[in-house]
Amino acid sequence: MFSYLTDLSCPRCGARYPAEAIQGVCRCGSPLLARYDLSRLAAESSRAVFTGREASLWRYHELLPVSRAENIVSLGEGMTPLIALARLGERLGVPRLLMKDEGTIPTGSFKARGAAVGVSRAAELGVRGIAMPTNGNAGAAWALYAARAGLSALIAMPELAPAICRAEVASAGAELYLVRGHIGDCGRLINAAVARRDGLQEVSTLKEPYRLEGKKTMGLEILEQLGWTLPDVIVYPTGGGVGIIGIHKALTELVELGWISGQLPRLVAVQASGCAPIVRAFEAGARESSPWPDPHTAAFGINVPKALGDFLILDAIYRTNGCAVAVSDAELLAAQREIASTEGALVCPEGAATVAAIRVLRGRGEIGEDDVVVALNTGAGVKYPQTLDATGVLLEPDGEIPPPAG
Ligand SMILES: *Cc1c(COP(=O)(O)O)cnc(C)c1O
């Protein structure tokens, strides 16, 4: 079988929904999770089948929701490199530091994974257009994948969202609205438009079940790239939490399949101190978060004051004995420069936040010297010119380059 998808279930109230119909959230308001016939897959297959398949996230099609190969809408996303950061790791006292680098993926951020799977499945189920509010990267990815699938896209983003993401959406030919307000205002406008128009599905974060399945593949890839051995810690920059929830779902499915065993890696959610609702909830031992007033950070991908899936993020942290930690914009921007100058990787500020957090956790003794630590870089640094140092020494053509200093 191409996909072992069976149905959808609600992690909050347990309700079940058929997967053959277009679904949004549960009647109780919770996100829905895709379920697979894992015992059948375990009986009919093994993890060895992935070896030698194409280097994209579709190599895991049995664990993805698209039912037929010809319905896949792809730009070649996935199987991003897992690279050793030996020099930086030495500096941090974590010599076995690795980075899963999503900076090389189409559309410039890991949002491409969710968009590829979400758009493919939506088109397969007969959706003709998608609509979403966005802070930037998600709208860019969904608009571009919608264009590839021949679906229409209706996108609303704050007027102050990054120009590069606006340009990606506009280039994709989407219907784009720039809202004088924040993402919550965009959400209300989209919601009202979807109610008035036919054939549009609202695909904002966790309001449809399949984006999560695309992001889950980061977890599958990390494990396959480590030869199916488990790292000790996975550190993830957390906004809406789709990535960390997805990685946890991937780990849980692999355990149930019997394809990995042992102690699950501790999952660490990193946020910016200007918007840290998950960290505050974790520190209080809470199961849900409270909306963060006046959120702000240069790492716009994690500027999410209240995540719909907050209880799933916190659950992933508690179940793996992980934690949540906040770093300041100054710390994450310094880490962005440090990663580029020590390792040659120009990461996004969200990705840099994971390295700043590893420094904090190593200092507190919560990460040990022998730990295998995987940091997620969720996007390309070049999408964030406003956070990068571009200074240089100006010279006239008849000037002279001085001798080396010192
Ligand atoms: C959206 C985004 C995040 C946060 O992703 P979630 O999985 O929704 O928490 C992190 N980094 C970048 C670059 C993003 O665009």
The ligand as an SDF file (V2000), in Angstrom:
LIG
                    3D

 15 15  0  0  0  0  0  0  0  0999 V2000
    7.1310   28.8740   11.4940 C   0  0  0  0  0  0  0  0  0  0  0  0
    8.5590   28.8710   11.8640 C   0  0  0  0  0  0  0  0  0  0  0  0
    9.0100   28.3300   13.0810 C   0  0  0  0  0  0  0  0  0  0  0  0
    8.0940   27.7880   14.1250 C   0  0  0  0  0  0  0  0  0  0  0  0
    7.4610   26.6540   13.6480 O   0  0  0  0  0  0  0  0  0  0  0  0
    6.3890   25.8050   14.4170 P   0  0  0  0  0  0  0  0  0  0  0  0
    6.6950   24.4260   13.9930 O   0  0  0  0  0  0  0  0  0  0  0  0
    5.0590   26.2530   13.9860 O   0  0  0  0  0  0  0  0  0  0  0  0
    6.6030   25.9880   15.8870 O   0  0  0  0  0  0  0  0  0  0  0  0
   10.3800   28.2900   13.3040 C   0  0  0  0  0  0  0  0  0  0  0  0
   11.2540   28.7840   12.3980 N   0  0  0  0  0  0  0  0  0  0  0  0
   10.8570   29.3220   11.2370 C   0  0  0  0  0  0  0  0  0  0  0  0
   11.8860   29.8570   10.2930 C   0  0  0  0  0  0  0  0  0  0  0  0
    9.4930   29.3820   10.9240 C   0  0  0  0  0  0  0  0  0  0  0  0
    9.1060   29.9120    9.7610 O   0  0  0  0  0  0  0  0  0  0  0  0
  1  2  1  0
  2  3  1  0
  2 14  2  0
  3  4  1  0
  3 10  2  0
  4  5  1  0
  5  6  1  0
  6  7  2  0
  6  8  1  0
  6  9  1  0
 10 11  1  0
 11 12  2  0
 12 13  1  0
 12 14  1  0
 14 15  1  0
M  END
$$$$
